[in-house]
Amino acid sequence: MAVVAHEVRKLAKQTATSAQEVSQVITTIQTEIDEVIQDTERNRRSGCRNSCSRCSG
């Protein structure tokens, strides 16, 4: 029984760690989406099509 309890605790810790990693990935994606939206709006207002930081070149 102790082995099972240990494995359950271990899996719970792994699950918590994975959930935190997923949350960080989601936050990064949201930040990048916000930056793209800001670049798009800025470029739309200025009439520029290729000067944003993501598509320069």
C-alpha atoms as one frame of an Amber mdcrd trajectory, in Angstrom:
protein
   0.000   0.000   0.000   2.843   2.400   0.772   4.289   1.850  -2.709   0.968
   2.794  -4.299   0.702   5.911  -2.141   4.240   6.896  -3.093   3.461   6.461
  -6.798   0.269   8.515  -6.460   2.209  11.339  -4.783   4.866  11.132  -7.478
   2.252  11.295 -10.249   0.506  14.210  -8.519   3.784  16.125  -8.408   4.457
  15.386 -12.089   0.942  16.504 -12.964   1.380  19.775 -11.082   4.701  20.410
 -12.817   3.203  19.655 -16.229   0.238  21.926 -15.544   2.613  24.747 -14.630
   4.600  24.206 -17.839   1.408  24.270 -19.919   0.362  27.475 -18.198   3.714
  29.069 -19.059   3.388  28.018 -22.711  -0.122  29.465 -22.872   1.088  32.740
 -21.353   3.919  32.940 -23.901   1.522  32.284 -26.780  -0.899  34.934 -25.505
   1.926  37.460 -25.221   3.106  36.729 -28.749  -0.444  37.009 -30.099  -0.820
  40.386 -28.371   2.441  41.555 -29.984   1.256  40.449 -33.425  -2.047  42.249
 -32.934  -0.230  45.422 -31.894   2.120  45.190 -34.907  -0.834  44.588 -37.222
  -2.751  47.558 -35.838   0.300  49.797 -36.016   0.982  48.745 -39.604  -2.668
  49.117 -40.591  -2.711  52.679 -39.264   0.536  53.582 -40.993  -0.295  51.818
 -44.243   2.929  49.831 -44.021   2.891  46.168 -44.910   6.423  44.907 -44.209
   8.035  46.967 -41.464   6.954  45.089 -38.359   9.556  43.391 -36.197   8.245
  39.940 -37.148   8.323  40.350 -40.921  11.253  42.672 -41.556  13.326  41.581
 -44.453
